[in-house]
Amino acid sequence: MAPAPPAPVMPPTVIVTGGAGFIGRNLTQKLLDGGLRVVSLDNASDVKRKLMLQDIVADKSQFIDVQGDARSREIVSQLLRQYEPRAVVHLAAEIGVDQSIEDPLGSVEPNVAGALNMLQCCEIYRYIKSHQQQPFKVLIASTDQVYGSAIAGTTSAFTEEDSLYPSSPHSASKVAVEALALSYFRTFELPVVISRCATTYGPFQSPNHLIPATVSRCNDAHPLHVYGDGFYNRQWLHVSDHVEALMLLLKHGEPGEIYNVGTKWFSTVGNIVGDIRRMCRSKSEIVNVTDRPGHDRWLTIRSDKIESLGWRPRVPLSRGLSSTVSWYMARREWVRQIERLEEFNRQRVGLGRHNMGQLAIAQVEQ
Ligand SMILES: NC(=O)c1ccc[n+]([C@@H]2O[C@H](COP(=O)([O-])OP(=O)(O)OC[C@H]3O[C@@H](n4cnc5c(N)ncnc54)[C@H](O)[C@@H]3O)[C@@H](O)[C@H]2O)c1
């Protein structure tokens, strides 16, 4: 009998949860370009995943798209056993701040339970594989929102040592996820690394976020909505710089450590909307709408720690914004298709106390 052909040697594998999301989709392509095999786990529908992932350039055997929930012990442990990854990047999360104000439990529970399940499955997997002494890392995506707002106009940005003061149920859920991740590092020595990235923009972001939403409204000649007075200052991080930071942390991030990832490119939300209006040559009116309760005025972080590892943001806001606007202008049909799938498509939610009266009436009537 002829000997069986040797099994194909697979390149190292990375599991990306939330791989069909904005950052996950961009990270997935970068990992594939680097010759790695990627398993994406995302609970989005088949239609949404197809829209997000259809342009992924990869050999079929290199990219595995799995529909499933990060909260499922069965699915996550099966993927770990089957694909034996060198790393897990946990991006899966409900990220809408307004949605978290509208439905705190519906937003916080998936984030906390999803992260806890990932950590637990990773810990068991690592224990089973410990004899192989393969490198393994769990990278958890957190956010600059965990610090809450700095005093408006301050020049002192938050460092990783500063205390956390989240303003929304969403930001609070990320604090909880961080705490769980660090507890797994301390108790089980699970090699977790945490990124706290600034407000990210670029291609493949869902159209219910500021930049794609504003481009869509310009295209449709609809009024452009700005929350409150629009003076909400952010550090703007292009998704390619965000992805580069995650790639670096996968290689060189120290287990148990947290890394801020910000830029020097500040702008207020109001100015961003004005810039997009100009770029789109739109005549839409800018309308100040009811503010978000607890809205962080000033998100500002220092990134010295990750910069000491060699990371620098490369895409200035002026260049990144104009290329991003062009990207969405050229993909109107794609945006429309994704918009149709959004639960809260162009619908304002999360007014907190402003709509408590309505909620109370609804409860009494039940
Ligand atoms: N976008 C930003 O500005 C930004 C900034 C800093 C950090 N982050 C973090 O990066 C991560 C990804 O953010 P994004 O902007 O790509 O969001 P996104 O909403 O575009 O992607 C998240 C993906 O996770 C999936 N998902 C949600 N819950 C899941 C679950 N329980 N199981 C499986 N899949 C699930 C969603 O279907 C979605 O595709 C989040 O953890 C977010 O907090 C985002």
The ligand as an SDF file (V2000), in Angstrom:
LIG
                    3D

 44 48  0  0  0  0  0  0  0  0999 V2000
  -14.8560   51.1910   16.6130 N   0  0  0  0  0  0  0  0  0  0  0  0
  -14.1500   51.8560   17.5150 C   0  0  0  0  0  0  0  0  0  0  0  0
  -14.0490   53.0990   17.4750 O   0  0  0  0  0  0  0  0  0  0  0  0
  -13.4410   51.1020   18.6020 C   0  0  0  0  0  0  0  0  0  0  0  0
  -12.4920   51.7900   19.3790 C   0  0  0  0  0  0  0  0  0  0  0  0
  -11.8460   51.0920   20.4100 C   0  0  0  0  0  0  0  0  0  0  0  0
  -12.1360   49.7680   20.6480 C   0  0  0  0  0  0  0  0  0  0  0  0
  -13.0690   49.1360   19.8890 N   0  0  0  0  0  0  0  0  0  0  0  0
  -13.3700   47.7300   20.2200 C   0  0  0  0  0  0  0  0  0  0  0  0
  -13.0800   46.9130   19.0990 O   0  0  0  0  0  0  0  0  0  0  0  0
  -13.9980   45.8160   19.0410 C   0  0  0  0  0  0  0  0  0  0  0  0
  -14.6280   45.7400   17.6600 C   0  0  0  0  0  0  0  0  0  0  0  0
  -15.3100   46.9580   17.4030 O   0  0  0  0  0  0  0  0  0  0  0  0
  -15.9210   47.2740   15.9730 P   0  0  0  0  0  0  0  0  0  0  0  0
  -15.9220   48.7510   15.8130 O   0  0  0  0  0  0  0  0  0  0  0  0
  -15.2950   46.4270   14.9550 O   0  0  0  0  0  0  0  0  0  0  0  0
  -17.4320   46.8160   16.2030 O   0  0  0  0  0  0  0  0  0  0  0  0
  -18.4360   46.0780   15.1920 P   0  0  0  0  0  0  0  0  0  0  0  0
  -19.7970   46.2070   15.7850 O   0  0  0  0  0  0  0  0  0  0  0  0
  -18.2290   46.5620   13.8040 O   0  0  0  0  0  0  0  0  0  0  0  0
  -17.9470   44.5740   15.2730 O   0  0  0  0  0  0  0  0  0  0  0  0
  -18.2510   43.7440   16.3460 C   0  0  0  0  0  0  0  0  0  0  0  0
  -18.6090   42.3870   15.7730 C   0  0  0  0  0  0  0  0  0  0  0  0
  -18.8150   41.4910   16.8670 O   0  0  0  0  0  0  0  0  0  0  0  0
  -19.9150   40.6800   16.5700 C   0  0  0  0  0  0  0  0  0  0  0  0
  -20.4760   40.2160   17.8450 N   0  0  0  0  0  0  0  0  0  0  0  0
  -21.0740   40.9500   18.8140 C   0  0  0  0  0  0  0  0  0  0  0  0
  -21.3920   40.1840   19.8570 N   0  0  0  0  0  0  0  0  0  0  0  0
  -20.9770   38.9260   19.5460 C   0  0  0  0  0  0  0  0  0  0  0  0
  -21.0260   37.6800   20.2220 C   0  0  0  0  0  0  0  0  0  0  0  0
  -21.5710   37.5720   21.4440 N   0  0  0  0  0  0  0  0  0  0  0  0
  -20.5040   36.6110   19.6180 N   0  0  0  0  0  0  0  0  0  0  0  0
  -19.9540   36.6830   18.3600 C   0  0  0  0  0  0  0  0  0  0  0  0
  -19.8940   37.8360   17.6810 N   0  0  0  0  0  0  0  0  0  0  0  0
  -20.3910   38.9420   18.2650 C   0  0  0  0  0  0  0  0  0  0  0  0
  -20.8670   41.5510   15.7680 C   0  0  0  0  0  0  0  0  0  0  0  0
  -21.7260   40.7740   14.9540 O   0  0  0  0  0  0  0  0  0  0  0  0
  -19.9060   42.3930   14.9550 C   0  0  0  0  0  0  0  0  0  0  0  0
  -19.6750   41.8410   13.6760 O   0  0  0  0  0  0  0  0  0  0  0  0
  -14.9960   46.0300   20.1660 C   0  0  0  0  0  0  0  0  0  0  0  0
  -14.6380   45.2310   21.2660 O   0  0  0  0  0  0  0  0  0  0  0  0
  -14.8540   47.5030   20.5090 C   0  0  0  0  0  0  0  0  0  0  0  0
  -15.1800   47.7840   21.8380 O   0  0  0  0  0  0  0  0  0  0  0  0
  -13.7340   49.7640   18.8700 C   0  0  0  0  0  0  0  0  0  0  0  0
  1  2  1  0
  2  3  2  0
  2  4  1  0
  4  5  1  0
  4 44  2  0
  5  6  2  0
  6  7  1  0
  7  8  2  0
  8  9  1  0
  8 44  1  0
  9 10  1  0
  9 42  1  0
 10 11  1  0
 11 12  1  0
 11 40  1  0
 12 13  1  0
 13 14  1  0
 14 15  2  0
 14 16  1  0
 14 17  1  0
 17 18  1  0
 18 19  2  0
 18 20  1  0
 18 21  1  0
 21 22  1  0
 22 23  1  0
 23 24  1  0
 23 38  1  0
 24 25  1  0
 25 26  1  0
 25 36  1  0
 26 27  1  0
 26 35  1  0
 27 28  2  0
 28 29  1  0
 29 30  1  0
 29 35  2  0
 30 31  1  0
 30 32  2  0
 32 33  1  0
 33 34  2  0
 34 35  1  0
 36 37  1  0
 36 38  1  0
 38 39  1  0
 40 41  1  0
 40 42  1  0
 42 43  1  0
M  CHG  2   8   1  16  -1
M  END
$$$$
